Amino acid sequence: MDGQVIASPHYYHHAQRVFEVVDRLRGKAQQLFDAANVLRKHQADESLPFGERSRAAILIEEANELAKEHLDLADRLIRDH
């Protein structure tokens, strides 16, 4: 980007908005990773019924996948803007 584009208030505001969205996506991804860690405790708790532990395993995988998608989107937003 040339200096004139960066200095433009319009592009500055746009870039600021992109980074706000990126920060939110990263925050949501961290929340999903944290939830997956909590679910790992349920998965490992042998006092819980097998079905509940099995469901925890599925939710762990889904949370991790969704978190990674959030991070991929954040990376694409930064790269494209």
C-alpha positions in Angstrom: 0.0 0.0 0.0 1.3 3.5 -0.7 1.5 6.2 1.9 -1.6 8.0 0.6 -3.8 5.1 1.0 -2.7 4.5 4.6 -3.2 8.2 5.4 -6.7 8.3 4.0 -9.3 8.4 6.9 -11.5 6.1 5.0 -8.9 3.3 4.6 -7.7 3.9 8.2 -11.2 3.4 9.5 -11.6 0.3 7.3 -8.3 -1.2 8.5 -9.3 -0.4 12.1 -12.6 -2.2 11.6 -10.9 -5.2 10.1 -8.6 -5.5 13.1 -11.5 -5.2 15.5 -13.2 -8.1 13.7 -10.0 -10.1 13.8 -9.6 -9.5 17.5 -13.2 -10.7 18.1 -12.7 -13.8 16.0 -9.5 -14.6 17.9 -11.3 -14.1 21.2 -14.1 -16.4 20.1 -11.6 -19.0 19.0 -9.9 -18.8 22.4 -13.3 -19.3 24.1 -13.9 -22.4 22.0 -10.4 -23.8 22.8 -11.2 -23.2 26.5 -14.5 -24.9 26.2 -12.8 -27.9 24.6 -10.4 -28.1 27.5 -13.3 -28.2 30.0 -15.0 -30.9 27.9 -11.8 -32.9 28.0 -12.2 -33.2 31.8 -15.7 -34.6 31.3 -14.4 -37.0 28.7 -11.8 -38.3 31.1 -14.2 -38.5 34.0 -14.9 -42.3 34.3 -17.7 -41.7 36.8 -19.8 -40.2 34.0 -21.9 -42.4 31.7 -20.2 -43.6 28.5 -22.7 -41.7 26.4 -21.9 -38.4 28.1 -18.2 -39.0 27.7 -18.7 -39.9 24.1 -20.7 -36.7 23.5 -17.9 -34.7 25.1 -15.5 -36.2 22.6 -17.7 -35.1 19.7 -18.1 -31.6 21.1 -14.3 -31.3 21.7 -13.7 -32.0 18.0 -16.4 -29.6 16.9 -15.2 -26.8 19.2 -11.6 -27.2 17.9 -12.7 -27.3 14.3 -14.8 -24.2 14.8 -12.0 -22.4 16.6 -9.6 -23.2 13.8 -12.1 -21.9 11.2 -12.3 -18.6 13.2 -8.5 -18.3 13.2 -8.4 -19.1 9.4 -11.0 -16.4 8.8 -9.0 -13.9 10.9 -5.8 -14.7 8.9 -7.7 -14.3 5.6 -9.1 -10.9 6.7 -5.6 -9.7 7.6 -4.0 -11.0 4.4 -6.8 -9.6 2.2 -6.8 -6.2 3.8 
